């Protein structure tokens, strides 16, 4: 996305100090418009400079103005093959199979939610998430153990940044599904989702715990 003009709220002149803060913050994680309005405004005006700055590190800026998030990721391997090999700043690690499955289920839920044309924030309780996964988990008469398993998967996804815990007065925990998940599980992948779900269910029936994907950290 090229740097745009006159479509963002005025934030004052962007400075070299802003550039440094932006790059450091992006190297640490995601910038959300709703949480860091000043940084977001600076990034809006400094996109081109940020892209040039992180490119020498083998990274690219993903800036989604519509969804309100920005992050860095390693350049595609095809591009890396053309350039001299440099160490990855963003390390790829395998995701456990259940965590991969839950990410896919949350992405599908987000797509259905968007299609309904309702609120922009998808909020699910722990029990809602449990119901999404229950059919894919081995049958168990121990409900406490089952919920404990699912909470472990949820906590991993919270750590990855795809779920945000919300404060609730009582009852089970609630989570907002972060829209950045759309950048990692795209619409094209979702087209074959039902077929993948059948494969997932078969693997769980056999008690498989194989790795199902990779994550960037």
C-alpha positions as CSV (number, residue, x, y, z in Angstrom):
1,X,0.0,0.0,0.0
2,X,1.4,3.4,-1.0
3,X,1.6,6.3,1.4
4,X,-1.8,8.1,1.2
5,X,-2.6,11.8,1.9
6,X,-5.6,13.7,3.4
7,X,-7.6,10.6,4.5
8,X,-6.3,10.3,8.0
9,X,-7.0,12.5,11.0
10,X,-4.3,15.2,11.4
11,X,-1.6,14.0,13.9
12,X,1.0,16.7,13.4
13,X,4.2,16.5,11.5
14,X,5.7,13.0,11.6
15,X,9.4,13.1,12.8
16,X,12.5,10.9,12.7
17,X,11.7,10.1,16.4
18,X,8.3,8.8,15.3
19,X,10.0,6.6,12.7
20,X,12.3,5.1,15.3
21,X,9.4,4.5,17.7
22,X,7.3,2.9,14.9
23,X,10.1,0.5,13.8
24,X,10.9,-0.5,17.4
25,X,7.2,-1.0,18.3
26,X,6.5,-3.0,15.1
27,X,9.6,-5.2,15.8
28,X,8.0,-6.0,19.2
29,X,4.5,-6.8,17.8
30,X,1.3,-5.4,16.3
31,X,0.1,-1.8,16.2
32,X,-3.7,-1.4,16.5
33,X,-5.4,1.8,15.5
34,X,-7.9,1.6,18.4
35,X,-5.2,1.1,21.0
36,X,-2.4,3.4,19.8
37,X,-4.0,6.2,17.9
38,X,-1.0,8.5,17.9
39,X,1.4,5.8,16.6
40,X,-1.2,4.8,14.0
41,X,-1.4,8.3,12.7
42,X,2.3,8.6,12.5
43,X,2.5,5.2,10.7
44,X,-0.1,6.4,8.2
45,X,2.2,9.2,7.1
46,X,5.4,7.3,7.4
47,X,4.5,4.0,5.7
48,X,7.0,4.4,2.8
49,X,9.9,5.2,5.1
50,X,9.0,2.3,7.5
51,X,8.9,-0.1,4.5
52,X,12.3,1.1,3.3
53,X,13.7,0.8,6.8
54,X,12.5,-2.7,7.5
55,X,13.3,-4.0,4.0
56,X,17.0,-4.1,4.8
57,X,16.2,-6.5,7.6
58,X,14.4,-8.9,5.3
59,X,10.9,-7.8,6.6
60,X,7.9,-6.2,5.0
61,X,5.2,-4.0,6.5
62,X,1.6,-5.2,6.5
63,X,-0.6,-2.2,6.9
64,X,-4.4,-2.8,6.8
65,X,-6.2,0.6,7.1
66,X,-9.6,-0.9,6.8
67,X,-9.2,-3.4,9.7
68,X,-7.0,-1.1,11.7
69,X,-3.8,-3.1,12.3
70,X,-0.2,-3.2,11.1
71,X,2.7,-5.7,11.7
72,X,5.9,-6.9,10.2
73,X,6.5,-10.3,8.6
74,X,9.5,-11.9,6.9
75,X,9.6,-11.5,3.1
76,X,8.2,-14.4,1.1
77,X,10.8,-17.2,0.6
78,X,10.7,-16.6,-3.2
79,X,12.1,-13.1,-2.6
80,X,14.7,-14.4,-0.1
81,X,16.0,-16.8,-2.7
82,X,16.9,-13.9,-5.0
83,X,18.7,-12.0,-2.3
84,X,21.7,-13.1,-0.2
85,X,20.5,-15.2,2.7
86,X,20.1,-13.2,6.0
87,X,19.1,-14.6,9.4
88,X,15.4,-14.4,10.1
89,X,14.3,-11.7,12.7
90,X,10.9,-13.3,12.7
91,X,11.3,-16.9,13.7
92,X,8.9,-19.6,12.4
93,X,7.9,-22.3,15.0
94,X,5.4,-25.2,14.5
95,X,1.9,-24.8,16.0
96,X,0.4,-27.8,17.7
97,X,-2.4,-29.5,15.8
98,X,-5.2,-28.5,18.2
99,X,-4.1,-24.8,18.2
100,X,-4.0,-24.8,14.3
101,X,-7.5,-26.3,14.3
102,X,-8.8,-23.7,16.8
103,X,-7.3,-20.9,14.7
104,X,-9.1,-22.2,11.7
105,X,-12.4,-22.5,13.5
106,X,-12.1,-19.0,14.8
107,X,-11.3,-17.7,11.3
108,X,-14.5,-19.4,10.0
109,X,-16.5,-17.9,12.8
110,X,-15.2,-14.5,12.0
111,X,-16.1,-14.9,8.3
112,X,-19.7,-15.9,9.3
113,X,-19.8,-13.0,11.7
114,X,-18.7,-10.5,9.1
115,X,-21.3,-11.9,6.6
116,X,-24.1,-11.2,9.2
117,X,-23.4,-7.5,8.9
118,X,-23.6,-6.9,12.6
119,X,-21.1,-5.4,15.1
120,X,-17.5,-5.2,14.1
121,X,-16.2,-7.0,17.2
122,X,-16.7,-10.7,17.5
123,X,-16.7,-11.7,21.2
124,X,-16.9,-15.3,22.4
125,X,-17.0,-16.8,25.8
126,X,-14.8,-19.7,26.8
127,X,-17.8,-22.0,26.6
128,X,-18.5,-20.7,23.0
129,X,-14.9,-21.7,22.0
130,X,-15.3,-25.0,23.8
131,X,-18.4,-25.8,21.6
132,X,-16.5,-25.0,18.5
133,X,-13.8,-27.6,19.3
134,X,-15.9,-30.2,21.2
135,X,-16.9,-32.2,18.1
136,X,-13.2,-32.6,17.1
137,X,-11.9,-33.7,20.5
138,X,-11.9,-37.3,21.7
139,X,-14.9,-38.2,23.7
140,X,-14.4,-37.6,27.4
141,X,-16.6,-38.0,30.4
142,X,-14.4,-35.6,32.4
143,X,-15.8,-32.2,31.5
144,X,-13.3,-30.4,33.8
145,X,-10.3,-32.1,32.0
146,X,-11.9,-31.2,28.6
147,X,-12.3,-27.5,29.5
148,X,-8.8,-27.5,30.9
149,X,-7.5,-28.7,27.6
150,X,-9.4,-26.0,25.7
151,X,-8.2,-23.3,28.0
152,X,-4.6,-24.3,27.3
153,X,-5.3,-23.9,23.5
154,X,-7.0,-20.6,24.2
155,X,-4.1,-19.3,26.2
156,X,-1.7,-20.1,23.4
157,X,-3.8,-18.2,21.0
158,X,-4.0,-15.3,23.4
159,X,-0.2,-15.3,23.5
160,X,-0.1,-15.3,19.7
161,X,-2.3,-12.2,19.7
162,X,-5.3,-13.6,17.9
163,X,-7.6,-13.5,21.0
164,X,-7.9,-10.6,23.5
165,X,-9.2,-11.4,27.0
166,X,-12.0,-9.1,28.1
167,X,-13.0,-8.2,31.7
168,X,-16.2,-9.7,32.8
169,X,-17.9,-9.3,36.2
170,X,-18.7,-13.0,36.6
171,X,-19.0,-16.3,34.7
172,X,-16.6,-17.8,32.1
173,X,-13.9,-15.7,30.5
174,X,-14.7,-13.8,27.3
175,X,-12.5,-13.0,24.4
176,X,-12.5,-10.7,21.4
177,X,-11.3,-12.4,18.2
178,X,-8.7,-10.0,16.8
179,X,-9.3,-9.2,13.2
180,X,-5.6,-9.6,12.4
181,X,-6.4,-13.3,12.2
182,X,-7.7,-12.5,8.7
183,X,-4.2,-11.7,7.6
184,X,-2.9,-15.2,8.6
185,X,-5.9,-17.3,7.5
186,X,-7.1,-15.8,4.2
187,X,-10.4,-16.2,2.3
188,X,-8.8,-18.5,-0.3
189,X,-7.8,-20.9,2.4
190,X,-11.3,-20.8,3.8
191,X,-12.7,-22.0,0.4
192,X,-11.5,-25.5,1.2
193,X,-12.3,-25.3,4.9
194,X,-15.1,-27.9,5.0
195,X,-12.8,-30.5,3.4
196,X,-10.1,-29.6,5.9
197,X,-12.5,-30.0,8.8
198,X,-13.3,-33.5,7.7
199,X,-9.6,-34.3,7.7
200,X,-9.1,-32.7,11.1
201,X,-11.9,-34.8,12.6
202,X,-10.4,-38.0,11.2
203,X,-7.1,-37.1,12.6
204,X,-8.5,-36.4,16.1
205,X,-10.5,-39.6,16.0
206,X,-7.1,-41.4,15.5
207,X,-5.7,-39.4,18.4
208,X,-3.2,-37.5,16.2
209,X,-1.2,-34.6,17.7
210,X,0.9,-33.8,14.7
211,X,1.9,-30.2,14.0
212,X,-0.5,-28.4,11.8
213,X,1.2,-25.1,10.8
214,X,3.8,-22.5,11.7
215,X,3.8,-19.3,13.5
216,X,5.9,-16.2,13.3
217,X,7.4,-14.8,16.5
